[in-house]
Amino acid sequence: MGIVVSEAGKPNQPEKSKRQWIYAKKPGGKLYNYRQVVGYGLLLFFFLGPIIKINGNPFLMFNIVERKFSIFGNLFYPQDFHIFLFGMLIVMVCIVLFTAVYGRVWCGWTCPQTIFMELIFRRVEYLIEGDWTQQKKLNEGPDTDAKAWKKVLKHSIFLLISFAISNLFLAYIIGADALLKIATDPIDQHIVGFLSILVFTLVFYFVFAFVREIVCTRICPYGRLQGVLLDDNSVTVAYNTARGEPRGKIKKGDDTPKGDCIDCHLCVHVCPTGIDIRKGPQLECVSCTACIDVCDAVMDKIDKPRRLIGFYTLAQAEGKESIAESKKKNTRTWVYTLILLVLMGIFGFMIFSRSDVDGRLLRAKGSTYQLKDDGTVSNLYTLEVLNKTSKDIDFELVSPDPGVRIQIVNPISHLAKEGSAKLSLFLIRDQKDIKTYKSDIKVDIKAGDKVIDQMETTFIAPPKK
């Protein structure tokens, strides 16, 4: 926004930018069909994630309130922070490497904002108000009863869908069982939960009914990062300038040299963010590939090769490099993909090899060793044990080190599901077996014949002279 100076030299009022409402043409084509398969598959996964249970735990749950997470049916607690941290590291690496190689494909194909907007809300809009020209005509036309009924119907459905989405998001946070309890109990028993659902519903409704593409073009930080992460070798949705220019309409008897682009503007009409892909790489492009489909359809009609708009590097789009040359040079695609696969493999191993019980063995504060008349030495410890499963566990403590005995002060051998216990215990050794003042000792937590966790601590005692 700036000050405009008139010809008379007097400053006019500041210009006010007015949002241009985007009416996106209904997409179609091969890539759009693929995108629907991916999008509806992810929607199915999203809807079933908090409902499906494995070993009594939700398939996915991120309970921030109780600091409890469930991934693939495995419960994670603050003690598993290192796994969570590694997972976040993988996400960051994926964002950087994937974007550097494949551009903003995540935004157009798998981002929840795009999937909900394009595959649910906009399809409802097409069904009720028609394609983009009919929508524009309806909004700019006079107020009639038919227009009012269409608007009421559309926004009522939008609210219902937003309500369903808000319930699902809340189920990911507090769990499906807790959400069902909120839904079935009287409202006055769950005022906070009810208000949360109401707020989430209104937020989602406002985003998908009014904000829309602004989330992608102005709010989302990932879009801002794109300019930093992309380079000349990144593959993005791009217009082949070398082939398409100079653009122009096809006219009989016109022998003026022209490119393949007939300037039909369909790529602009179908774009959900309202950009012209022919102007080069742009921040607002979400790589939804709708422009590729519509341009391919036009190329078929005028008997020209497809992919005037396609997946190209910047050098390919400008005609500086062939696709074959680019493939030979771009070895980083395979290197980056291999790095991602290795990281994901390590993350998967950390998840599925994690122990069912977590124990933390620490020396009791302010205590020292105790020499006994029978020639033994004892050290006092505190032990915190956490059951990470949804089943009860009976356990015992043993030491694999020879000559080490365990004496529990408050004998506890049962852990309830998702429960914890705190024990005090003595580790006892014969002083004649002690060679150094400090030595390492292992303590195993066993359930039946299986060692479910192993802990290591320091034992202090003076060697016998």
Summary of the structure (lengths in Angstrom):
residues: 465
radius of gyration: 31.8
end to end distance: 86.2
largest distance: 115.1
contacts: 1299
relative contact order: 0.10
helix: 46%
strand: 19%
